[in-house]
Amino acid sequence: MYTSRISGLGSYVPENIVTNDDLSKLMDTNDEWIQERTGIKERRHIKKGDGNTTSVMAVKASEIALERAGLTPKDIEMIVFATLSPDMYFPGGGVEVQEMMGMDTVPALDVRNQCSGFVYAISVADQFIKTGMYKNILVIGSEHHSGGLDYTTRGRNVSVIFGDGAGAAVLTRNETGRGGILSTHLHSEGKHKDELALPGPSTSYWVPEIIEKNPQENIPYYPYMNGQFVFKHAIVRFSEVIKEGLQANNLTTSDIDMLIPHQANLRISQFIQRKLKLGDENVYNNIQRYGNTTAASIPIALTEAWEEGKIKEGDLVVLAAFGSGFTWGSAMIRW
């Protein structure tokens, strides 16, 4: 059985910076309130007319990842695209990336696991490479949140959190026999699906029903989050799935060189850091600059950590995520 390694990383975020003060002009909020609860200072939003979409940003991040891997689009044998915000209801974003990048008629698989999407996508790609079916797989996380948020005081608890952006990784068959992805660990708990969700439009609650009911509160086409409930479950599941991965590989928390957590909330990351007794140099956070970019958050953070020289050959890198579904997962990587 083969193993896989990350051979190239890339990320892209829109140029348009939206600060907490900018949002305070649209809703009853302020910089102190947002930073205290989330750690976020600013985020990036697609600006109307700048040409960006979920798939366009995915291509921009992917082009960087391919160049760093020393590959061309023709070398890619499969696309695994994680997003909750595709350009169209259907088809998914994977086929758009395939067309935009001029790839061969490779399979394009879309993963809908929200904040856990990139970890799930990495796991899927890793299995295809392990079996020998493919040699080079493009794994993407890309999100355009800003076009679907409620920028009134009613929606502030959610809208201040999210930003736009994309990250990509090329998974390649590991010919060296050294390092690579050691294991991945995935879970779900659907009984809590309503605690972080966007109910409609959907096939069971389509546009006519929404128009007819015209609800003034809890509008179904804006995302809903039970923040405290999500926070309490996140800190438990993050810890569990990280320890699960370490135990599977006979490792301990002291072996972690770099933890890249999903950038959901800085307080969650800091709680996990304290619980695992990791130093500041062992955890990478960039939610302060980008907000929560859902499936894109881990690949953006992973790319930046690598670019800044904080990940070196031989390091144990741990990816961990928790989000809507609930779903959660981890990936153990020997760089």
NUPA-533267 format. One record per residue (C-alpha): x negated, y negated, z negated. Coordinates in Angstrom, 3 decimals. Layout:
<vexmi x="X" y="Y" z="Z"/>
...
***
This chain:
<vexmi x="0.000" y="0.000" z="0.000"/>
<vexmi x="-1.217" y="-3.478" z="0.890"/>
<vexmi x="-1.292" y="-6.563" z="-1.293"/>
<vexmi x="-0.616" y="-10.175" z="-0.317"/>
<vexmi x="-2.327" y="-13.456" z="-1.078"/>
<vexmi x="-1.507" y="-17.111" z="-0.560"/>
<vexmi x="-3.737" y="-18.244" z="2.303"/>
<vexmi x="-2.368" y="-21.772" z="2.782"/>
<vexmi x="-0.303" y="-24.365" z="0.916"/>
<vexmi x="1.408" y="-27.572" z="2.010"/>
<vexmi x="3.935" y="-30.088" z="0.717"/>
<vexmi x="5.842" y="-33.121" z="1.893"/>
<vexmi x="7.957" y="-35.743" z="0.118"/>
<vexmi x="9.732" y="-38.742" z="1.676"/>
<vexmi x="8.006" y="-42.124" z="1.413"/>
<vexmi x="11.052" y="-43.779" z="-0.191"/>
<vexmi x="10.454" y="-44.059" z="-3.967"/>
<vexmi x="13.527" y="-44.449" z="-6.201"/>
<vexmi x="12.700" y="-45.546" z="-9.741"/>
<vexmi x="14.834" y="-45.286" z="-12.850"/>
<vexmi x="15.321" y="-49.054" z="-12.669"/>
<vexmi x="16.675" y="-48.637" z="-9.136"/>
<vexmi x="19.276" y="-46.174" z="-10.413"/>
<vexmi x="20.229" y="-48.481" z="-13.282"/>
<vexmi x="21.590" y="-50.883" z="-10.659"/>
<vexmi x="24.043" y="-48.200" z="-9.492"/>
<vexmi x="25.172" y="-46.680" z="-12.787"/>
<vexmi x="25.115" y="-47.229" z="-16.537"/>
<vexmi x="21.656" y="-45.913" z="-17.309"/>
<vexmi x="18.134" y="-47.161" z="-17.950"/>
<vexmi x="14.504" y="-46.103" z="-17.715"/>
<vexmi x="14.173" y="-45.256" z="-21.413"/>
<vexmi x="17.315" y="-43.094" z="-21.428"/>
<vexmi x="16.202" y="-41.090" z="-18.365"/>
<vexmi x="12.604" y="-40.601" z="-19.501"/>
<vexmi x="13.640" y="-39.545" z="-23.002"/>
<vexmi x="15.972" y="-36.827" z="-21.696"/>
<vexmi x="14.130" y="-35.617" z="-18.602"/>
<vexmi x="10.613" y="-37.059" z="-18.453"/>
<vexmi x="11.354" y="-38.433" z="-14.975"/>
<vexmi x="10.058" y="-41.878" z="-14.009"/>
<vexmi x="10.799" y="-41.805" z="-10.276"/>
<vexmi x="11.814" y="-39.503" z="-7.462"/>
<vexmi x="11.729" y="-39.487" z="-3.639"/>
<vexmi x="14.894" y="-39.832" z="-1.559"/>
<vexmi x="15.360" y="-39.490" z="2.156"/>
<vexmi x="16.122" y="-42.914" z="3.564"/>
<vexmi x="18.787" y="-43.132" z="6.212"/>
<vexmi x="17.125" y="-43.299" z="9.599"/>
<vexmi x="13.720" y="-41.967" z="8.517"/>
<vexmi x="14.257" y="-38.777" z="10.523"/>
<vexmi x="14.008" y="-36.408" z="7.565"/>
<vexmi x="16.315" y="-33.505" z="6.851"/>
<vexmi x="15.846" y="-30.345" z="4.792"/>
<vexmi x="14.485" y="-28.498" z="7.829"/>
<vexmi x="12.365" y="-31.395" z="9.098"/>
<vexmi x="10.652" y="-31.712" z="5.707"/>
<vexmi x="10.179" y="-27.939" z="5.688"/>
<vexmi x="8.372" y="-28.135" z="9.026"/>
<vexmi x="6.112" y="-30.958" z="7.799"/>
<vexmi x="5.080" y="-28.957" z="4.734"/>
<vexmi x="4.691" y="-25.781" z="6.801"/>
<vexmi x="2.396" y="-27.414" z="9.356"/>
<vexmi x="-0.001" y="-28.363" z="6.553"/>
<vexmi x="0.141" y="-24.874" z="5.038"/>
<vexmi x="-0.547" y="-23.220" z="8.415"/>
<vexmi x="-3.488" y="-25.492" z="9.151"/>
<vexmi x="-5.028" y="-24.695" z="5.768"/>
<vexmi x="-4.489" y="-20.982" z="6.377"/>
<vexmi x="-6.243" y="-21.271" z="9.735"/>
<vexmi x="-3.156" y="-20.015" z="11.540"/>
<vexmi x="-0.769" y="-21.209" z="14.237"/>
<vexmi x="3.035" y="-20.850" z="14.378"/>
<vexmi x="2.517" y="-17.909" z="16.771"/>
<vexmi x="0.751" y="-16.008" z="13.984"/>
<vexmi x="3.812" y="-16.085" z="11.727"/>
<vexmi x="5.856" y="-12.884" z="11.788"/>
<vexmi x="8.655" y="-13.893" z="9.410"/>
<vexmi x="10.162" y="-16.956" z="7.722"/>
<vexmi x="11.659" y="-16.877" z="4.228"/>
<vexmi x="13.364" y="-20.199" z="3.530"/>
<vexmi x="14.690" y="-21.064" z="0.064"/>
<vexmi x="17.168" y="-23.953" z="-0.145"/>
<vexmi x="20.575" y="-24.878" z="-1.550"/>
<vexmi x="20.866" y="-27.838" z="0.828"/>
<vexmi x="20.557" y="-26.633" z="4.438"/>
<vexmi x="21.194" y="-29.073" z="7.257"/>
<vexmi x="24.358" y="-27.163" z="8.187"/>
<vexmi x="26.797" y="-24.949" z="6.284"/>
<vexmi x="25.683" y="-22.309" z="8.785"/>
<vexmi x="23.385" y="-21.270" z="10.345"/>
<vexmi x="20.686" y="-21.550" z="7.715"/>
<vexmi x="17.504" y="-23.589" z="7.813"/>
<vexmi x="15.197" y="-20.705" z="8.691"/>
<vexmi x="16.259" y="-20.586" z="12.320"/>
<vexmi x="15.848" y="-24.354" z="12.591"/>
<vexmi x="12.252" y="-24.066" z="11.390"/>
<vexmi x="11.647" y="-21.227" z="13.859"/>
<vexmi x="12.903" y="-23.379" z="16.727"/>
<vexmi x="11.211" y="-26.624" z="15.654"/>
<vexmi x="7.822" y="-24.948" z="15.244"/>
<vexmi x="8.020" y="-23.035" z="18.520"/>
<vexmi x="7.612" y="-19.640" z="16.884"/>
<vexmi x="8.336" y="-16.337" z="18.542"/>
<vexmi x="11.696" y="-14.674" z="17.859"/>
<vexmi x="10.649" y="-13.754" z="14.335"/>
<vexmi x="13.167" y="-12.951" z="11.602"/>
<vexmi x="14.311" y="-15.945" z="9.565"/>
<vexmi x="15.729" y="-15.149" z="6.149"/>
<vexmi x="17.474" y="-17.777" z="4.011"/>
<vexmi x="17.362" y="-17.404" z="0.223"/>
<vexmi x="20.100" y="-19.036" z="-1.885"/>
<vexmi x="18.792" y="-18.834" z="-5.429"/>
<vexmi x="18.601" y="-22.554" z="-6.144"/>
<vexmi x="15.889" y="-23.414" z="-8.715"/>
<vexmi x="14.605" y="-19.831" z="-8.656"/>
<vexmi x="14.639" y="-19.771" z="-4.865"/>
<vexmi x="10.926" y="-20.069" z="-4.201"/>
<vexmi x="9.982" y="-17.334" z="-6.693"/>
<vexmi x="12.620" y="-15.057" z="-5.156"/>
<vexmi x="11.336" y="-15.923" z="-1.669"/>
<vexmi x="7.738" y="-15.168" z="-2.659"/>
<vexmi x="8.883" y="-11.815" z="-4.050"/>
<vexmi x="10.735" y="-10.929" z="-0.845"/>
<vexmi x="7.779" y="-11.869" z="1.365"/>
<vexmi x="5.396" y="-9.958" z="-0.875"/>
<vexmi x="7.430" y="-6.756" z="-0.451"/>
<vexmi x="7.378" y="-7.011" z="3.355"/>
<vexmi x="3.604" y="-7.418" z="3.321"/>
<vexmi x="3.066" y="-4.653" z="0.768"/>
<vexmi x="4.840" y="-2.121" z="3.000"/>
<vexmi x="2.702" y="-3.122" z="5.987"/>
<vexmi x="5.650" y="-4.405" z="8.023"/>
<vexmi x="4.237" y="-7.941" z="8.416"/>
<vexmi x="0.845" y="-9.577" z="8.019"/>
<vexmi x="1.661" y="-13.318" z="7.850"/>
<vexmi x="4.884" y="-14.711" z="6.373"/>
<vexmi x="5.835" y="-18.365" z="5.968"/>
<vexmi x="7.592" y="-19.033" z="2.643"/>
<vexmi x="9.353" y="-22.394" z="2.238"/>
<vexmi x="11.234" y="-24.313" z="-0.439"/>
<vexmi x="12.900" y="-27.504" z="0.791"/>
<vexmi x="15.731" y="-29.646" z="-0.560"/>
<vexmi x="17.704" y="-32.764" z="0.402"/>
<vexmi x="19.627" y="-33.566" z="-2.775"/>
<vexmi x="20.042" y="-37.314" z="-2.425"/>
<vexmi x="22.769" y="-37.078" z="0.217"/>
<vexmi x="25.132" y="-35.158" z="-2.081"/>
<vexmi x="24.937" y="-36.806" z="-5.496"/>
<vexmi x="27.412" y="-38.970" z="-7.394"/>
<vexmi x="25.699" y="-42.337" z="-7.944"/>
<vexmi x="28.285" y="-43.624" z="-10.405"/>
<vexmi x="28.185" y="-43.538" z="-14.192"/>
<vexmi x="30.406" y="-40.456" z="-14.049"/>
<vexmi x="27.639" y="-38.488" z="-12.306"/>
<vexmi x="24.573" y="-39.939" z="-13.993"/>
<vexmi x="23.689" y="-36.860" z="-16.081"/>
<vexmi x="22.998" y="-34.949" z="-12.871"/>
<vexmi x="22.146" y="-37.622" z="-10.321"/>
<vexmi x="19.166" y="-39.080" z="-12.185"/>
<vexmi x="17.456" y="-35.682" z="-12.180"/>
<vexmi x="17.199" y="-34.665" z="-8.544"/>
<vexmi x="14.865" y="-35.649" z="-5.719"/>
<vexmi x="14.045" y="-34.606" z="-2.155"/>
<vexmi x="10.983" y="-32.778" z="-0.860"/>
<vexmi x="9.488" y="-29.605" z="0.574"/>
<vexmi x="6.692" y="-27.163" z="-0.122"/>
<vexmi x="5.401" y="-24.182" z="1.823"/>
<vexmi x="3.043" y="-21.260" z="1.375"/>
<vexmi x="1.632" y="-18.772" z="3.867"/>
<vexmi x="1.490" y="-15.239" z="2.494"/>
<vexmi x="-1.110" y="-13.098" z="4.234"/>
<vexmi x="-2.096" y="-9.471" z="3.965"/>
<vexmi x="-4.994" y="-9.284" z="1.541"/>
<vexmi x="-7.846" y="-7.643" z="3.443"/>
<vexmi x="-10.470" y="-8.393" z="0.766"/>
<vexmi x="-8.955" y="-6.190" z="-1.909"/>
<vexmi x="-9.530" y="-8.924" z="-4.467"/>
<vexmi x="-6.841" y="-10.932" z="-6.233"/>
<vexmi x="-3.527" y="-11.793" z="-4.636"/>
<vexmi x="0.001" y="-11.403" z="-5.955"/>
<vexmi x="-0.092" y="-8.948" z="-8.851"/>
<vexmi x="3.660" y="-8.668" z="-9.476"/>
<vexmi x="6.990" y="-10.487" z="-9.356"/>
<vexmi x="9.917" y="-10.220" z="-11.773"/>
<vexmi x="13.490" y="-11.285" z="-10.964"/>
<vexmi x="16.730" y="-11.482" z="-12.977"/>
<vexmi x="20.278" y="-12.848" z="-12.874"/>
<vexmi x="23.237" y="-13.342" z="-15.224"/>
<vexmi x="26.340" y="-14.299" z="-13.279"/>
<vexmi x="28.622" y="-14.745" z="-16.276"/>
<vexmi x="27.122" y="-18.233" z="-16.662"/>
<vexmi x="27.575" y="-19.218" z="-13.016"/>
<vexmi x="29.981" y="-22.087" z="-13.821"/>
<vexmi x="27.555" y="-23.853" z="-16.163"/>
<vexmi x="25.474" y="-25.193" z="-13.270"/>
<vexmi x="27.373" y="-25.203" z="-10.014"/>
<vexmi x="28.838" y="-27.009" z="-7.047"/>
<vexmi x="32.274" y="-25.373" z="-6.576"/>
<vexmi x="33.235" y="-26.849" z="-3.218"/>
<vexmi x="33.746" y="-27.297" z="-0.425"/>
<vexmi x="33.762" y="-23.521" z="-0.120"/>
<vexmi x="35.870" y="-20.955" z="1.695"/>
<vexmi x="37.993" y="-20.565" z="-1.448"/>
<vexmi x="38.270" y="-24.319" z="-2.039"/>
<vexmi x="38.097" y="-26.034" z="1.324"/>
<vexmi x="38.593" y="-29.651" z="2.362"/>
<vexmi x="42.448" y="-29.685" z="2.499"/>
<vexmi x="42.734" y="-28.479" z="-1.106"/>
<vexmi x="40.187" y="-31.044" z="-2.272"/>
<vexmi x="42.018" y="-33.872" z="-0.494"/>
<vexmi x="45.408" y="-32.715" z="-1.810"/>
<vexmi x="44.313" y="-32.538" z="-5.447"/>
<vexmi x="42.110" y="-35.639" z="-5.252"/>
<vexmi x="40.723" y="-35.134" z="-8.757"/>
<vexmi x="39.271" y="-38.182" z="-10.438"/>
<vexmi x="37.066" y="-36.255" z="-12.846"/>
<vexmi x="34.895" y="-33.182" z="-12.331"/>
<vexmi x="34.967" y="-33.673" z="-8.571"/>
<vexmi x="34.150" y="-30.241" z="-7.054"/>
<vexmi x="31.976" y="-31.541" z="-4.210"/>
<vexmi x="29.508" y="-33.035" z="-6.704"/>
<vexmi x="27.281" y="-30.734" z="-8.768"/>
<vexmi x="28.208" y="-29.990" z="-12.375"/>
<vexmi x="25.735" y="-29.108" z="-15.122"/>
<vexmi x="26.294" y="-28.250" z="-18.765"/>
<vexmi x="22.914" y="-29.674" z="-19.704"/>
<vexmi x="22.525" y="-28.452" z="-23.288"/>
<vexmi x="23.755" y="-24.963" z="-22.409"/>
<vexmi x="21.345" y="-24.714" z="-19.489"/>
<vexmi x="18.450" y="-26.029" z="-21.598"/>
<vexmi x="18.999" y="-23.447" z="-24.371"/>
<vexmi x="19.099" y="-20.550" z="-21.923"/>
<vexmi x="16.187" y="-21.851" z="-19.834"/>
<vexmi x="13.689" y="-21.920" z="-22.687"/>
<vexmi x="14.560" y="-18.329" z="-23.618"/>
<vexmi x="14.465" y="-16.907" z="-20.102"/>
<vexmi x="11.286" y="-18.780" z="-19.111"/>
<vexmi x="9.418" y="-17.244" z="-22.037"/>
<vexmi x="10.844" y="-13.772" z="-21.466"/>
<vexmi x="10.025" y="-13.546" z="-17.785"/>
<vexmi x="6.502" y="-14.921" z="-18.203"/>
<vexmi x="5.776" y="-12.388" z="-20.945"/>
<vexmi x="7.343" y="-9.641" z="-18.820"/>
<vexmi x="4.888" y="-10.400" z="-16.035"/>
<vexmi x="1.918" y="-10.526" z="-18.379"/>
<vexmi x="2.828" y="-7.212" z="-20.014"/>
<vexmi x="3.272" y="-5.536" z="-16.623"/>
<vexmi x="-0.340" y="-6.390" z="-15.843"/>
<vexmi x="-1.816" y="-5.760" z="-19.322"/>
<vexmi x="-2.463" y="-9.480" z="-19.796"/>
<vexmi x="-1.750" y="-11.962" z="-22.579"/>
<vexmi x="-0.863" y="-15.645" z="-22.666"/>
<vexmi x="-4.533" y="-16.454" z="-23.311"/>
<vexmi x="-5.303" y="-15.082" z="-19.829"/>
<vexmi x="-3.173" y="-17.759" z="-18.117"/>
<vexmi x="-5.351" y="-20.307" z="-16.338"/>
<vexmi x="-2.492" y="-22.241" z="-14.741"/>
<vexmi x="1.256" y="-22.116" z="-15.312"/>
<vexmi x="3.374" y="-23.751" z="-12.625"/>
<vexmi x="6.913" y="-23.943" z="-14.042"/>
<vexmi x="9.927" y="-25.018" z="-12.048"/>
<vexmi x="10.200" y="-28.766" z="-12.571"/>
<vexmi x="13.677" y="-28.879" z="-14.134"/>
<vexmi x="13.017" y="-31.004" z="-17.177"/>
<vexmi x="9.731" y="-32.081" z="-18.745"/>
<vexmi x="11.046" y="-31.172" z="-22.209"/>
<vexmi x="11.591" y="-27.569" z="-21.068"/>
<vexmi x="8.040" y="-27.334" z="-19.716"/>
<vexmi x="6.608" y="-28.824" z="-22.904"/>
<vexmi x="8.634" y="-26.430" z="-25.060"/>
<vexmi x="7.352" y="-23.424" z="-23.089"/>
<vexmi x="3.800" y="-24.759" z="-23.275"/>
<vexmi x="3.992" y="-24.977" z="-27.068"/>
<vexmi x="5.637" y="-21.573" z="-27.384"/>
<vexmi x="2.926" y="-19.908" z="-25.298"/>
<vexmi x="0.201" y="-21.992" z="-27.007"/>
<vexmi x="-1.201" y="-23.262" z="-23.718"/>
<vexmi x="-3.373" y="-26.350" z="-23.387"/>
<vexmi x="-2.499" y="-29.338" z="-21.207"/>
<vexmi x="-5.089" y="-28.138" z="-18.691"/>
<vexmi x="-3.177" y="-24.858" z="-18.307"/>
<vexmi x="0.223" y="-26.297" z="-17.294"/>
<vexmi x="0.959" y="-28.450" z="-14.256"/>
<vexmi x="3.890" y="-30.892" z="-14.242"/>
<vexmi x="4.816" y="-33.491" z="-11.640"/>
<vexmi x="8.503" y="-33.973" z="-12.425"/>
<vexmi x="7.583" y="-37.478" z="-13.616"/>
<vexmi x="6.965" y="-38.485" z="-9.970"/>
<vexmi x="9.402" y="-36.337" z="-8.003"/>
<vexmi x="12.263" y="-35.318" z="-10.262"/>
<vexmi x="13.771" y="-31.860" z="-9.840"/>
<vexmi x="13.424" y="-30.730" z="-6.221"/>
<vexmi x="14.961" y="-27.306" z="-6.953"/>
<vexmi x="13.489" y="-24.662" z="-4.595"/>
<vexmi x="10.777" y="-27.104" z="-3.516"/>
<vexmi x="9.515" y="-27.925" z="-7.006"/>
<vexmi x="7.157" y="-24.975" z="-7.500"/>
<vexmi x="5.502" y="-25.097" z="-4.049"/>
<vexmi x="5.043" y="-28.878" z="-4.300"/>
<vexmi x="3.487" y="-28.554" z="-7.766"/>
<vexmi x="1.389" y="-25.546" z="-6.740"/>
<vexmi x="0.068" y="-27.416" z="-3.711"/>
<vexmi x="-0.829" y="-30.493" z="-5.755"/>
<vexmi x="-2.532" y="-28.455" z="-8.483"/>
<vexmi x="-4.639" y="-26.691" z="-5.849"/>
<vexmi x="-5.445" y="-29.967" z="-4.058"/>
<vexmi x="-6.608" y="-31.486" z="-7.341"/>
<vexmi x="-8.999" y="-28.597" z="-7.944"/>
<vexmi x="-7.096" y="-27.294" z="-10.943"/>
<vexmi x="-6.772" y="-23.813" z="-9.440"/>
<vexmi x="-9.964" y="-21.903" z="-8.703"/>
<vexmi x="-10.824" y="-18.511" z="-7.288"/>
<vexmi x="-10.244" y="-15.807" z="-9.872"/>
<vexmi x="-7.737" y="-17.846" z="-11.898"/>
<vexmi x="-4.547" y="-16.265" z="-13.158"/>
<vexmi x="-1.738" y="-18.459" z="-11.825"/>
<vexmi x="1.784" y="-17.909" z="-13.124"/>
<vexmi x="4.898" y="-19.215" z="-11.368"/>
<vexmi x="8.149" y="-19.255" z="-13.360"/>
<vexmi x="11.635" y="-20.576" z="-12.669"/>
<vexmi x="15.142" y="-20.651" z="-14.112"/>
<vexmi x="18.289" y="-22.120" z="-12.620"/>
<vexmi x="21.824" y="-21.888" z="-11.336"/>
<vexmi x="23.350" y="-18.447" z="-11.232"/>
<vexmi x="21.892" y="-18.042" z="-13.764"/>
<vexmi x="18.826" y="-16.668" z="-12.004"/>
<vexmi x="15.234" y="-16.612" z="-13.153"/>
<vexmi x="11.916" y="-15.063" z="-12.208"/>
<vexmi x="8.142" y="-15.115" z="-12.377"/>
<vexmi x="5.170" y="-14.319" z="-10.149"/>
<vexmi x="1.730" y="-13.324" z="-11.384"/>
<vexmi x="-1.055" y="-14.315" z="-8.990"/>
<vexmi x="-4.798" y="-13.702" z="-9.181"/>
<vexmi x="-6.189" y="-16.543" z="-7.060"/>
***
